Amino acid sequence: MKKNQKSNKKIKSITLLGSSSGRNAGDAALLNSIMADLKKLDPNLTFSYQ
């Protein structure tokens, strides 16, 4: 697939794994950035935390 070409496939689920200790602001910033970028691709995307 070419860059900037959108796929017609729907995302079924996304799993993001990361540190949840809350002691590293850089990890939290990176995770928030990834989630924001994914949300731009699909505004209906939701995230859950466990």
One Martini backbone bead per residue (centre of mass of N, CA, C, O) as a GRO file, in nm:
protein
   50
    1MET     BB    1   0.098   0.036   0.022
    2LYS     BB    2   0.068   0.354  -0.004
    3LYS     BB    3   0.134   0.639   0.103
    4ASN     BB    4  -0.172   0.782   0.211
    5GLN     BB    5  -0.332   0.521   0.177
    6LYS     BB    6  -0.641   0.400   0.219
    7SER     BB    7  -0.813   0.164   0.385
    8ASN     BB    8  -1.108  -0.053   0.396
    9LYS     BB    9  -1.030  -0.157   0.657
   10LYS     BB   10  -1.127  -0.260   0.971
   11ILE     BB   11  -1.075  -0.211   1.295
   12LYS     BB   12  -1.106  -0.432   1.564
   13SER     BB   13  -0.821  -0.419   1.728
   14ILE     BB   14  -0.620  -0.273   1.999
   15THR     BB   15  -0.293  -0.319   2.144
   16LEU     BB   16  -0.141  -0.159   2.425
   17LEU     BB   17   0.183  -0.167   2.562
   18GLY     BB   18   0.278  -0.059   2.898
   19SER     BB   19   0.354   0.140   3.136
   20SER     BB   20   0.171   0.179   3.471
   21SER     BB   21   0.329   0.337   3.705
   22GLY     BB   22   0.365   0.669   3.656
   23ARG     BB   23   0.697   0.742   3.657
   24ASN     BB   24   0.686   0.800   3.330
   25ALA     BB   25   0.622   1.060   3.122
   26GLY     BB   26   0.728   0.952   2.849
   27ASP     BB   27   0.544   0.705   2.824
   28ALA     BB   28   0.275   0.862   2.837
   29ALA     BB   29   0.327   1.045   2.591
   30LEU     BB   30   0.357   0.821   2.381
   31LEU     BB   31   0.081   0.689   2.422
   32ASN     BB   32  -0.088   0.946   2.362
   33SER     BB   33   0.019   0.983   2.071
   34ILE     BB   34  -0.078   0.717   1.955
   35MET     BB   35  -0.379   0.757   2.021
   36ALA     BB   36  -0.416   1.019   1.859
   37ASP     BB   37  -0.340   0.903   1.581
   38LEU     BB   38  -0.561   0.684   1.575
   39LYS     BB   39  -0.802   0.884   1.609
   40LYS     BB   40  -0.757   1.023   1.332
   41LEU     BB   41  -0.825   0.762   1.165
   42ASP     BB   42  -1.053   0.693   1.409
   43PRO     BB   43  -1.295   0.859   1.585
   44ASN     BB   44  -1.446   0.580   1.701
   45LEU     BB   45  -1.225   0.510   1.872
   46THR     BB   46  -1.150   0.304   2.152
   47PHE     BB   47  -1.036   0.286   2.494
   48SER     BB   48  -0.888   0.053   2.725
   49TYR     BB   49  -0.831  -0.016   3.076
   50GLN     BB   50  -0.639  -0.249   3.315
   0.00000   0.00000   0.00000
